[in-house]
Amino acid sequence: MNQTCEERLKRLKTIVSLHEEKQEVLSQIRNMREWVMEVEHIFDGSWASQAEEITNAEVGWRLDAWLARLSAFLESEERTEDEHLRLGHLLKVMTHLRPGLVQCYDVRGFPRTNNDLERTIRGIKMHYRRISGRKNWNHYLLRYGRCVAYQEWWLHQPDGEAQLHLPSGVSPDNRLVSAISSNSTVFAFVIGL
């Protein structure tokens, strides 16, 4: 065997030995990930066979059972310091946030996450920065407040521009409430209705 082959073999053995040393740590990480995936499974409602089964009470019951199991898991003597640190933090945060985490299931059309809302706000910010050339939109937001989201929402409605002109006999408040109730609950939340 020549010198190059011996060096490559030595390097390969080093890589394999490093991988074998990390197997226990990787296994712990996989186990911790399973705890996170299990709680996500509770929140997404994929455990239910029908949509009517997903209620605040049922999700809360399942979350409480999961929190009790995680607490018992962490009290066990054979847990590593890393597991205590990471999963202990998860337990603390989930216990603290538990009351607010299960409030969206009984309200029809209420989103489980605020991802769509965050995406919309980001789009409004990008739109303003593109128009104004400014990097920061704080002054704009402080000046116009929630009207920023309202205007953007209104313009994206079918015939949004035409709806800005009041027909006779319709008050602005009635038009706003009917437009919001017939279209988007997300923007009603953004503008504070």
Backbone hydrogen bonds, N-H to C=O, Kabsch-Sander energy under -0.5 kcal/mol:
donor,donor_aa,acceptor,acceptor_aa,energy
6,E,2,N,-1.9
7,E,3,Q,-2.1
8,R,4,T,-2.3
9,L,5,C,-2.5
10,K,6,E,-2.4
11,R,7,E,-2.3
12,L,8,R,-2.5
13,K,9,L,-2.4
14,T,10,K,-1.9
15,I,11,R,-2.2
16,V,12,L,-2.4
17,S,13,K,-2.5
18,L,14,T,-2.2
19,H,15,I,-2.1
20,E,16,V,-2.4
21,E,17,S,-2.0
22,K,18,L,-1.5
23,Q,20,E,-0.8
26,L,22,K,-2.9
27,S,23,Q,-2.2
28,Q,24,E,-2.1
29,I,25,V,-2.3
30,R,26,L,-2.3
31,N,27,S,-2.2
32,M,28,Q,-2.5
33,R,29,I,-2.3
34,E,30,R,-1.7
35,W,31,N,-1.2
36,V,32,M,-1.5
37,M,33,R,-2.8
38,E,34,E,-2.2
39,V,35,W,-1.8
40,E,36,V,-2.0
41,H,37,M,-2.1
42,I,38,E,-1.5
43,F,39,V,-2.1
44,D,40,E,-2.6
45,G,41,H,-0.8
46,S,41,H,-0.6
47,W,41,H,-0.5
48,A,45,G,-1.5
53,E,50,Q,-1.4
54,I,51,A,-1.2
55,T,53,E,-1.1
59,V,55,T,-2.6
60,G,56,N,-2.5
61,W,57,A,-2.5
62,R,58,E,-2.4
63,L,59,V,-2.7
64,D,60,G,-2.6
65,A,61,W,-2.1
66,W,62,R,-2.2
67,L,63,L,-2.7
68,A,64,D,-2.2
69,R,65,A,-2.2
70,L,66,W,-2.6
71,S,67,L,-2.3
72,A,68,A,-2.3
73,F,69,R,-2.4
74,L,70,L,-2.2
75,E,71,S,-1.4
76,S,72,A,-0.7
76,S,73,F,-0.7
79,R,76,S,-1.0
84,H,80,T,-2.3
85,L,81,E,-2.4
86,R,82,D,-2.8
87,L,83,E,-2.0
88,G,83,E,-0.7
88,G,84,H,-1.0
89,H,85,L,-1.6
90,L,86,R,-2.0
91,L,87,L,-2.7
92,K,88,G,-2.3
93,V,89,H,-2.7
94,M,90,L,-2.7
95,T,91,L,-2.3
96,H,92,K,-2.2
97,L,93,V,-2.5
98,R,94,M,-0.9
100,G,97,L,-1.0
101,L,97,L,-1.3
101,L,98,R,-0.5
102,V,98,R,-0.8
103,Q,100,G,-0.8
108,R,106,D,-0.7
110,F,107,V,-1.7
118,E,114,N,-2.6
119,R,115,N,-2.5
120,T,116,D,-2.2
121,I,117,L,-2.5
122,R,118,E,-2.4
123,G,119,R,-2.1
124,I,120,T,-2.3
125,K,121,I,-2.4
126,M,122,R,-2.6
127,H,123,G,-2.4
128,Y,124,I,-2.4
129,R,125,K,-2.7
130,R,126,M,-2.4
131,I,127,H,-2.1
132,S,128,Y,-3.1
133,G,129,R,-2.1
141,L,137,W,-2.5
142,L,138,N,-2.9
143,R,139,H,-2.0
144,Y,140,Y,-2.4
145,G,141,L,-2.6
147,C,144,Y,-1.6
148,V,145,G,-1.6
150,Y,146,R,-1.8
151,Q,147,C,-2.8
152,E,148,V,-1.8
153,W,149,A,-2.6
154,W,150,Y,-2.8
155,L,151,Q,-2.3
156,H,152,E,-1.0
156,H,153,W,-0.6
157,Q,154,W,-1.3
160,G,157,Q,-2.0
163,Q,159,D,-2.2
164,L,160,G,-0.6
164,L,161,E,-0.8
165,H,162,A,-1.2
166,L,164,L,-0.6
170,V,167,P,-1.5
171,S,169,G,-0.5
175,R,171,S,-2.1
176,L,172,P,-2.3
177,V,173,D,-2.4
178,S,174,N,-2.2
179,A,175,R,-2.2
180,I,176,L,-2.5
181,S,177,V,-2.5
182,S,178,S,-1.4
183,N,179,A,-0.6
183,N,180,I,-1.0
188,A,184,S,-0.8
189,F,185,T,-1.7
190,V,186,V,-1.9
191,I,187,F,-2.4
192,G,189,F,-0.6
193,L,188,A,-2.5
